[in-house]
Amino acid sequence: MEAVQTNKAPSAIGPYSQAIVANGVVYTSGQIALTPEGSDELLKENVGVQAVAVLQNLKAVLEEAGSSLNDVIKTTIFLADMDSFAAVNAVYEKAFGEHKPARSTVAVKTLPKNALVEIDAVALVTNYSF
């Protein structure tokens, strides 16, 4: 197993890695709308803006692991409010394009730092070189 760390996405805010690569698969931790420097300024924005930032962070972690959004097998979306489903889905669809990984979407009571959306992913590693 290898831990993944990139400064192009926010550092973990707890005792965990941005992602782990094992046996040709990358498992990302959930991403929220923090800036790569760790600022929470985007958490004041609407769920659509937050979803864009979340997917940018996820993309950066995947790329550091030798993967990409096109290599994603499964995602999980956590929403603070299921009424945000359509807005997040529109951003998600734009980010993934024709690629349609398996996905679960769940509403949760709260997310870290009171974020409105969090997304994690499992993806194949296609270009890994630590």
C-alpha positions as CSV (number, residue, x, y, z in Angstrom):
1,M,0.0,0.0,0.0
2,E,1.1,3.5,-0.7
3,A,-0.3,6.7,0.7
4,V,-1.1,9.5,-1.8
5,Q,-0.4,13.2,-1.0
6,T,-0.6,16.2,-3.3
7,N,-0.5,19.9,-2.6
8,K,-3.0,20.4,-5.5
9,A,-5.8,19.3,-3.1
10,P,-6.3,20.1,0.6
11,S,-4.4,18.0,3.1
12,A,-6.4,15.6,5.2
13,I,-8.1,17.3,8.2
14,G,-7.7,14.2,10.4
15,P,-5.6,11.1,10.8
16,Y,-6.0,9.7,7.3
17,S,-4.5,10.0,3.8
18,Q,-5.9,11.8,0.8
19,A,-5.9,8.4,-0.9
20,I,-4.4,4.9,-0.7
21,V,-3.2,2.9,-3.7
22,A,-3.3,-0.9,-3.3
23,N,-3.1,-3.6,-5.9
24,G,-3.7,-1.2,-8.8
25,V,-6.7,0.5,-7.3
26,V,-6.9,4.0,-5.7
27,Y,-9.3,4.6,-2.8
28,T,-9.8,8.3,-2.1
29,S,-10.9,9.9,1.1
30,G,-13.9,12.1,0.8
31,Q,-13.3,15.5,-0.6
32,I,-15.1,18.7,0.5
33,A,-14.8,22.2,-0.9
34,L,-11.6,23.3,0.8
35,T,-9.0,25.0,-1.3
36,P,-5.7,23.2,-1.9
37,E,-4.2,25.5,0.7
38,G,-6.9,24.3,3.2
39,S,-9.0,27.5,3.3
40,D,-12.7,27.0,4.0
41,E,-13.8,30.1,2.1
42,L,-15.7,28.0,-0.5
43,L,-17.9,26.5,2.2
44,K,-19.8,29.7,2.3
45,E,-20.8,29.2,-1.4
46,N,-23.8,27.3,-2.8
47,V,-23.8,23.6,-3.3
48,G,-23.0,23.9,-7.1
49,V,-19.9,25.9,-6.4
50,Q,-18.9,23.5,-3.7
51,A,-19.4,20.5,-6.0
52,V,-17.1,22.0,-8.6
53,A,-14.4,22.5,-6.0
54,V,-14.9,19.0,-4.6
55,L,-14.5,17.4,-8.0
56,Q,-11.4,19.5,-8.7
57,N,-9.9,18.2,-5.5
58,L,-10.9,14.7,-6.3
59,K,-9.4,15.0,-9.8
60,A,-6.1,16.2,-8.3
61,V,-5.8,13.4,-5.8
62,L,-6.7,10.8,-8.5
63,E,-4.0,12.3,-10.9
64,E,-1.4,12.2,-8.1
65,A,-2.2,8.5,-7.7
66,G,-1.8,7.8,-11.4
67,S,-5.5,7.7,-12.2
68,S,-8.2,10.1,-13.5
69,L,-11.9,10.7,-13.4
70,N,-12.2,8.5,-16.5
71,D,-10.7,5.6,-14.4
72,V,-13.2,5.9,-11.6
73,I,-15.2,2.7,-10.9
74,K,-17.4,3.9,-8.0
75,T,-18.2,7.2,-6.3
76,T,-20.2,8.0,-3.2
77,I,-21.8,11.4,-2.8
78,F,-22.8,12.7,0.6
79,L,-25.2,15.5,0.7
80,A,-26.2,17.7,3.6
81,D,-29.6,18.1,1.9
82,M,-31.1,15.8,-0.7
83,D,-32.8,18.8,-2.3
84,S,-29.2,19.5,-3.6
85,F,-29.3,16.3,-5.7
86,A,-30.1,18.0,-9.0
87,A,-27.5,20.8,-8.6
88,V,-24.7,18.4,-7.7
89,N,-25.8,15.9,-10.4
90,A,-25.4,18.6,-13.0
91,V,-21.9,19.4,-11.9
92,Y,-21.0,15.7,-11.6
93,E,-22.3,14.9,-15.1
94,K,-20.3,17.7,-16.6
95,A,-17.1,16.5,-14.8
96,F,-17.5,12.9,-15.8
97,G,-18.9,13.4,-19.3
98,E,-19.7,10.1,-21.0
99,H,-18.0,8.1,-18.3
100,K,-20.6,6.8,-15.9
101,P,-19.1,5.0,-12.8
102,A,-21.3,3.2,-10.3
103,R,-22.5,5.7,-7.7
104,S,-24.4,6.0,-4.4
105,T,-25.8,9.3,-3.1
106,V,-26.9,9.6,0.5
107,A,-28.1,12.4,2.6
108,V,-26.3,12.8,5.9
109,K,-27.0,14.9,9.0
110,T,-23.8,16.9,8.8
111,L,-20.5,16.9,6.9
112,P,-17.1,18.0,8.1
113,K,-16.9,21.8,8.5
114,N,-20.6,22.0,7.6
115,A,-19.9,21.4,3.9
116,L,-22.9,20.8,1.7
117,V,-21.3,18.0,-0.4
118,E,-18.6,15.4,0.0
119,I,-17.5,12.9,-2.7
120,D,-15.1,9.9,-2.5
121,A,-14.1,7.5,-5.3
122,V,-12.5,4.2,-6.1
123,A,-10.6,4.1,-9.4
124,L,-8.2,2.0,-11.4
125,V,-4.6,3.1,-11.4
126,T,-3.3,3.5,-15.0
127,N,-0.1,5.5,-14.7
128,Y,1.3,5.0,-11.2
129,S,4.9,5.8,-10.4
130,F,5.9,6.6,-6.8
